[in-house]
Structures are given as structure tokens and as C-alpha cells.
Amino acid sequence: MKRIFVLAWAASLLGGLLCAQTLDEILALNYQAHGGLDKLKAVTSMKITGKIVIPEQGLEMPMVMWQKYPDKMRVESRFQDKKIVQAYDGQKAWWIMPFLSEEPQEMEPGQAKLFAEQADFENPLVVFKEKGYPLELLGKEEMEGTPVFKLKLTKPDGREIFFYLDAASGLEVKSTLTVKIGETETLNEILYGDYKPVDGMMMPFYVENKLNGKTQMQMIMATLELNPAMADTMFAMPQKQETAKTDGQRQ
């Protein structure tokens, strides 16, 4: 009996060591696919142009998005010749919805929380060690016929983010996070595709957002610029007299 226990303990220990080694190899594959860890860490801002598609309403809108380290984001789109603005300055999420009001308004808490999550510029798979986020390899499975590795990252507040990496390339296919909006828990899924090289890095030119399995938005990108200069002021909620500034003045 003692021998069986020792063998079981040894097998468990070996399995843990192999799992840890495999996780390191998978992360190395992911970093290499994106052009290397140094390049990933060197990206501190991004500008994207393209279009937003809302399938349920049959809408397509031109879009420009700016992101800046560590957690600033601004998205501008147009519908019926009216400009829609959504932004997060690191503390406050706000928007201008011209069909409701021409003035900037703070987002309601549930929407603000989702937008702030999306504004986080840091890649958890890159900074998990320095941030102290536990990261686990849960195994290998198939997603729509494609073998993927499933990873689980746990944030300090207990929230769990699951990453699905293509087993062949190491690139992200999907990430999921359960968020609480009011009293309701909502599964937020982000799907990535149409990877293309940008300055030696593979970047997704297609991003789809789902809530509880239902597609809310698709982002189809035309251009993606890494490390463009941008002022912090463009993410801050403007005063009334500032709302008339043109896009060019905010660049």
C-alpha cells in the first residue's frame, strides 16, 4: 500500500511539473507568434480604423479607435452623419450619443464596467507574473474543430478569465470573462480572427463581442497602427464648449 501511495504521489508531482513546463512552452509559442515578448511589451498605444457591424440591427458604421497604456480608450463611429463617441480615461467612462443628447454623459455603471474592461491595454498573458495573477493550463480541447489550449487566469478580485489559444500557432482564438451587470451575471466572450502582420507582429483584424452567446458587435479593421502619439486629453470627458472640436484637433 505504501509503495502504491509513493507511486501515486510521484506521478502527481511529475504531472504537475509537466503541466508547468507545457504552460511555459505554450506561452513561448504565443509570444513568438506575436513577434516576440520584447515587441509585445514595447507596444504602448494603438490606432485602428475600420467598421463596426451590429448584426441584430443590420447596422454598419465606420469606426476609429485609439488605445493608450495603461487603460485609456476612445472609439468614434458615425451613424446617419452623426458622430458617436465612447471613451474611458482610466477612471471615468463616458459617451456622446447624439440621438439622446449632444452633450457628453457618463455611462451607466453596467456599461461603464464593460467598457473599462475592454480599455485595459495590458495583455494578461504577458504581465501575469509581475502582477501576481495565477495562470493555469486547463488542458487541450476543440473549438469548432480547431484544437486549442485552454488557460485560466485569476484576477485579485477572484474573477476568472479563460483564454483559448490555437494549438498550432499559439495565437488567441477567444477569451471569456463573466461580469456582473446589476444583479445579473453575464458571460462576455471576445473572439479573434483574420490575423495579419503589422510591424513584424501578428495582430487580429477581426474581433467579435458576444454576451451570453449572442453576438453584440463585430469589429472589422482596415488599418492598425502601433505606437502612434496621442494626448491623454483626448480620452477625458470634455466640457460643453469642447464638444464641437473636430476629429483632426483630437489626433
Secondary structure, DSSP 4 states (H G I P E B T S, - for coil): -HHHHHHHHHHHHHHHHHHHHHHHHHHHHHHHHTT-HHHHHH--EEEEEEEEEEGGGTEEEEEEEEEETTTEEEEEEEETTEEEEEEE-SS-EEEE-TTT-SS-EEPPHHHHHHHHHHH--S-HHHHHHHHT--EEEEEEEEETTEEEEEEEEE-TTS-EEEEEEETTT--EEEEEEEEEETTEEEEEEEEEEEEEEETTEEEEEEEEEEETTEEEEEEEEEEEEES----GGGGSPPPGGGTT--HHHH-
